[in-house]
Amino acid sequence: MIVVDNLGFVKGLPWWTYHMPREANGMTYVDMVFPAFLFLMGMSLPLSVGTRMAKGQSKSQIWIHVITRSLSLVFLGLFVANAPQVDAHATRISAPAWTTLGFIAIALTWLRFPGTQARTTVSWLLRCAGFALLIVLAVIFRRITPDGHVAWVDFSDWEILGLLGWAYLAVAGVYLLFQKKTALLFAALAIFIVINALSTAGHLGWLDTLPPYMRPFEAGLSSITMAGLLTSLLIVGDTIASTLKAKIGCTLTFAAVLFLVGRALRGLGISKLRDTPTWCLYCISANIVIAILLYWLADVRNGLRWARFAKLVGTQALLAYFLPYLAYLLPLLWPLTADGTSGWRAVGWSVLFAAGVLAIVSLAHRGRITLKI
């Protein structure tokens, strides 16, 4: 995701290295990266909830965790989306200063440092200080609308982190309600797909009349996350399929059915930016096949020892994703991005940028520093 984000700044590359335009029908591999993130988030849900239940947490405690995590992701998404819109005159502080203070507040609120967990008072004071600073920054924030008016926070763009938060809340909520009723979980996936199709076809136009903050749940993105959850139950659990042959057969059948449904809905278009059902279902099908292949390679054949570096990023996924925004949002660090570059050398720069993030995450992991919400 970090690499393809940077490729968006690069000029002169083949069309398939960019997102397809909003008005076009089609998809590139770049359009499949974000859905893979959603899918993996869904796959992790049964494992996460199961671990918490094994530790003795109650359903109400897990609900609180889910809601808190979702709203934290939404807040981080709003921060990323609104930081470039800060108006220095109306806010009474420059955009770089406001953004820098925002990063400091986020670090104090959600970063976990070695030793502070044991000293609960220190940890609590740091989080309170960070949260207080966030409130102050939110209160003073002002932007200028396209028609020239001064306005507060823009809720029309949740950014990727916010979209992850809403999809997480929707799917985790469904799972907590119908955890032991697999048929209802599959029914929920079907409902998400139907709502997405009706919305794309324009039959739910009344949703567009609602304020942006009242329509955050994207049915298409929730369908991808729900499909990841069901794939996890198929592969990791033994309730639906207990043998390797059964797991492979069930998952491939699942992928084929969803692919055919997506093919049947092609008339509604294929577009990431329009969140069409065919784009969602094609991405789901691809991710299911990749998931069962990785399961066979890693868990059955134990053949992914060379990819252990990825485990590090998996344990620090939010930190790895959020770190690049230091460069994206702070002018002093902006030259580290691939903006203004062109050609295949710029691709190498994008890869180096991602490698730099990996190196920082590795150092943070060794220092037991993590971004935890």
C-alpha positions in Angstrom: 0.0 0.0 0.0 2.9 2.4 0.8 4.5 1.7 -2.6 1.4 2.2 -4.7 0.5 5.4 -2.7 3.9 6.8 -3.8 3.4 5.6 -7.4 0.5 8.0 -7.5 3.0 10.8 -7.4 5.2 9.4 -10.2 4.7 10.4 -13.8 5.3 8.5 -17.0 4.5 5.0 -15.9 2.2 2.5 -17.7 -1.5 2.9 -17.1 -1.7 -0.3 -15.0 0.5 1.2 -12.3 -2.2 3.8 -11.4 -5.7 3.7 -10.1 -8.3 3.6 -12.8 -10.1 7.0 -13.3 -13.5 7.3 -11.6 -15.4 7.5 -14.9 -13.6 4.4 -16.4 -14.7 0.8 -16.2 -11.9 -1.5 -15.2 -9.3 -2.2 -12.5 -5.6 -2.5 -12.1 -3.5 -4.3 -9.5 -3.3 -1.0 -7.7 -7.0 -1.0 -7.2 -6.7 -4.4 -5.4 -4.4 -3.3 -2.7 -6.8 -1.5 -0.3 -9.4 -4.4 -0.6 -6.7 -6.8 0.4 -6.2 -4.7 3.6 -9.9 -4.9 4.3 -10.0 -8.6 3.6 -7.1 -9.3 6.0 -8.8 -7.2 8.7 -11.8 -9.5 8.3 -9.7 -12.6 8.5 -8.2 -11.4 11.8 -11.5 -10.8 13.5 -12.5 -14.3 14.5 -8.9 -14.9 15.8 -8.9 -11.6 17.7 -12.3 -12.2 19.3 -11.4 -15.8 20.1 -8.2 -14.7 21.8 -10.1 -12.1 23.9 -12.7 -14.7 24.9 -10.1 -17.2 25.9 -8.6 -14.5 28.2 -12.0 -14.3 30.0 -13.2 -11.1 28.5 -17.0 -10.7 28.4 -19.1 -9.8 25.4 -19.6 -6.3 26.7 -15.9 -5.8 27.1 -15.3 -6.9 23.6 -18.0 -4.6 22.3 -16.3 -1.6 24.1 -13.0 -2.6 22.5 -14.6 -2.8 19.0 -16.3 0.5 19.3 -13.3 2.3 20.8 -11.0 0.9 18.1 -13.4 1.8 15.3 -13.9 5.4 16.5 -10.1 5.7 16.9 -9.6 4.7 13.3 -12.3 7.1 12.2 -10.6 9.9 14.1 -7.2 9.1 12.6 -8.8 9.1 9.2 -10.4 12.5 9.8 -7.1 13.9 11.0 -5.4 12.7 7.8 -8.2 14.0 5.5 -8.4 17.4 7.3 -4.8 18.3 8.0 -4.1 19.5 4.4 -7.2 21.8 4.7 -6.0 23.9 7.7 -6.5 27.6 7.1 -3.8 29.4 9.0 -5.7 32.7 9.3 -8.9 31.2 10.6 -7.2 28.6 12.8 -4.7 31.1 14.1 -1.9 28.6 13.6 0.0 27.5 10.5 -1.0 24.2 8.9 2.5 22.6 9.5 2.4 23.6 13.2 -1.2 22.3 13.6 -0.3 19.0 11.9 2.9 18.6 13.9 1.0 19.1 17.2 -1.5 16.6 15.9 1.1 13.9 15.4 2.5 14.6 18.9 -1.0 14.3 20.4 -1.6 11.0 18.5 1.7 9.7 19.7 0.9 10.5 23.3 -2.6 9.1 23.0 -2.0 5.8 21.2 1.8 5.0 21.1 2.9 2.5 23.8 6.4 3.0 25.1 8.5 0.4 27.0 8.0 0.8 30.8 4.9 2.9 30.7 2.6 -0.1 30.8 4.1 -1.1 34.1 3.8 2.5 35.4 0.1 2.9 34.8 0.0 6.4 36.3 2.6 7.7 33.7 0.8 5.9 30.9 -2.5 7.4 32.0 -1.1 10.9 32.2 0.5 10.7 28.8 -2.8 9.5 27.2 -4.8 12.3 29.0 -2.3 14.9 27.8 -2.5 13.6 24.2 -6.3 13.5 24.3 -6.5 17.0 25.7 -4.2 18.3 23.0 -6.4 16.6 20.3 -9.5 18.2 21.7 -7.8 21.7 21.6 -6.7 21.1 18.0 -10.1 20.0 17.0 -11.8 23.0 18.6 -9.5 25.6 16.9 -9.5 23.8 13.5 -11.0 25.8 10.6 -10.9 25.4 6.9 -12.2 27.3 3.9 -14.9 25.6 1.8 -14.9 25.8 -2.0 -17.5 28.6 -1.9 -15.2 30.7 0.4 -16.9 30.1 3.7 -15.1 29.3 7.0 -16.1 25.8 8.2 -15.1 23.2 10.8 -14.1 19.6 10.2 -14.9 18.1 6.8 -16.8 14.8 7.3 -17.2 14.1 3.6 -13.9 12.2 3.4 -13.1 9.5 6.0 -9.8 8.6 4.3 -8.7 4.9 4.3 -8.2 4.7 8.0 -11.7 6.0 8.6 -13.2 3.6 6.0 -11.4 0.7 7.8 -12.9 1.9 11.1 -16.5 1.9 9.8 -16.1 -1.5 8.0 -14.5 -3.0 11.2 -17.4 -1.7 13.3 -20.1 -3.1 10.9 -18.5 -6.5 10.4 -17.3 -7.0 14.0 -20.8 -6.0 15.2 -22.4 -8.6 13.0 -19.9 -11.2 14.1 -20.5 -10.5 17.8 -24.3 -10.8 17.3 -24.3 -14.0 15.2 -20.9 -15.5 16.1 -22.2 -19.2 16.3 -24.7 -18.9 13.5 -22.6 -19.3 10.3 -25.6 -19.2 8.0 -26.5 -15.8 9.3 -23.0 -14.6 8.7 -23.2 -15.7 5.0 -26.6 -14.0 4.9 -25.0 -10.8 6.1 -22.5 -10.9 3.3 -25.3 -11.4 0.8 -27.1 -8.4 2.3 -24.0 -6.2 2.0 -23.7 -7.2 -1.6 -27.3 -6.5 -2.4 -27.2 -3.0 -0.7 -24.1 -2.2 -2.6 -25.7 -3.2 -5.9 -28.8 -1.3 -5.2 -26.8 1.8 -4.2 -24.6 1.6 -7.3 -27.7 1.2 -9.5 -29.2 4.4 -8.0 -32.1 2.7 -6.2 -30.9 4.0 -2.8 -30.5 7.6 -3.9 -32.1 8.9 -0.7 -28.8 7.9 1.1 -27.1 10.7 -0.7 -29.5 13.2 0.8 -28.2 12.4 4.3 -25.3 14.4 5.8 -21.9 12.7 5.3 -21.5 11.8 9.0 -24.8 9.9 8.9 -23.8 7.6 6.0 -20.3 6.3 6.8 -21.0 2.6 6.3 -19.9 1.5 2.9 -21.7 -1.7 2.0 -19.2 -2.7 -0.6 -16.2 -2.3 1.7 -18.1 -4.1 4.5 -18.7 -7.0 2.1 -15.0 -7.3 1.5 -14.3 -7.4 5.2 -17.2 -9.9 5.8 -15.8 -12.1 3.1 -12.4 -12.1 4.8 -14.1 -13.1 8.1 -15.9 -16.0 6.4 -12.7 -17.1 4.7 -11.0 -17.2 8.1 -13.7 -19.4 9.4 -13.4 -21.7 6.4 -9.6 -22.0 6.6 -8.6 -21.6 10.2 -11.7 -23.0 11.9 -13.0 -26.6 11.8 -16.7 -26.0 12.0 -17.3 -25.6 8.3 -14.4 -27.7 6.9 -12.2 -29.9 9.0 -9.8 -31.4 6.5 -7.3 -29.8 4.1 -9.1 -31.1 1.1 -12.4 -29.8 2.4 -10.9 -26.4 3.2 -9.5 -26.0 -0.3 -12.7 -27.2 -1.9 -14.9 -24.9 0.2 -12.8 -21.8 -0.2 -12.3 -22.2 -4.0 -16.1 -22.8 -4.4 -16.7 -19.7 -2.3 -14.3 -17.7 -4.6 -15.9 -19.1 -7.7 -19.5 -18.3 -6.6 -18.6 -14.7 -5.7 -16.7 -14.2 -9.0 -19.7 -15.4 -11.0 -22.0 -13.0 -9.0 -19.5 -10.2 -9.7 -19.5 -11.1 -13.4 -23.3 -11.0 -13.5 -23.2 -7.5 -12.0 -20.8 -6.1 -14.6 -23.5 -3.9 -16.0 -23.1 -1.7 -12.9 -19.5 -1.0 -13.8 -16.1 -2.0 -12.5 -14.6 0.7 -10.4 -12.7 1.1 -7.1 -13.5 4.8 -6.9 -17.2 4.1 -7.4 -17.1 1.1 -5.1 -19.0 -1.1 -7.6 -20.1 -4.6 -6.6 -18.1 -6.2 -9.4 -14.9 -4.6 -8.3 -15.6 -5.7 -4.7 -16.4 -9.3 -5.7 -13.5 -9.7 -8.1 -11.1 -8.5 -5.4 -12.7 -10.8 -2.8 -12.3 -13.8 -5.2 -8.7 -13.0 -5.8 -8.0 -12.6 -2.1 -9.7 -15.9 -1.2 -7.5 -17.8 -3.7 -4.4 -16.0 -2.3 -5.4 -16.8 1.3 -5.8 -20.5 0.7 -2.5 -20.6 -1.3 -0.7 -18.9 1.6 -2.3 -21.2 4.1 -1.1 -24.2 2.1 2.4 -22.7 1.8 2.8 -21.4 5.3 0.8 -23.7 7.6 0.8 -26.9 5.6 4.2 -26.9 3.8 5.9 -24.5 6.2 7.5 -22.9 3.1 7.4 -19.2 3.9 10.4 -18.8 6.2 11.9 -16.3 3.8 8.8 -14.0 4.4 9.3 -13.7 8.2 10.0 -10.0 7.7 6.3 -9.6 6.8 5.3 -10.9 10.3 7.0 -7.8 11.8 4.8 -5.5 9.7 1.8 -7.7 10.6 2.3 -7.1 14.3 2.8 -3.3 13.7 0.4 -2.8 10.8 -1.2 0.4 12.0 2.2 2.0 12.8 3.6 0.9 9.4 0.6 2.4 7.6 0.5 5.7 9.6 4.2 6.5 9.5 4.3 7.6 5.8 1.8 10.4 6.6 4.6 12.2 8.4 6.1 12.7 5.0 2.8 13.2 3.2 1.5 15.9 5.6 4.7 17.7 6.8 6.4 20.0 4.3 9.8 19.4 5.8 9.6 15.6 5.1 7.7 15.9 1.8 10.9 15.5 -0.3 11.1 11.9 0.9 8.1 11.0 -1.2 8.2 10.3 -4.9 6.4 13.5 -5.8 7.7 15.1 -9.0 9.7 12.0 -10.1 9.1 10.1 -13.3 10.0 6.8 -14.9 11.1 3.5 -13.5 13.8 5.0 -11.3 10.9 6.6 -9.4 9.5 3.1 -8.8 12.8 2.3 -7.1 12.5 5.4 -5.0 9.0 4.3 -3.9 10.3 0.9 -2.9 13.1 2.5 -0.9 10.5 4.7 0.8 8.6 1.7 1.8 11.8 -0.1 2.9 12.6 3.0 5.1 9.2 2.7 6.8 9.9 -1.0 7.4 13.3 -0.2 8.9 11.7 2.4 11.3 9.0 -0.1 12.2 11.7 -2.7 12.9 13.5 -0.3 15.2 10.2 0.6 17.0 9.5 -3.1 17.4 12.9 -3.7 18.9 12.3 -0.8 21.3 8.9 -2.2 22.1 7.2 0.9 20.8 3.8 0.3 19.1 0.8 2.2 17.9 -2.1 0.5 19.8 -5.7 1.4 19.8 
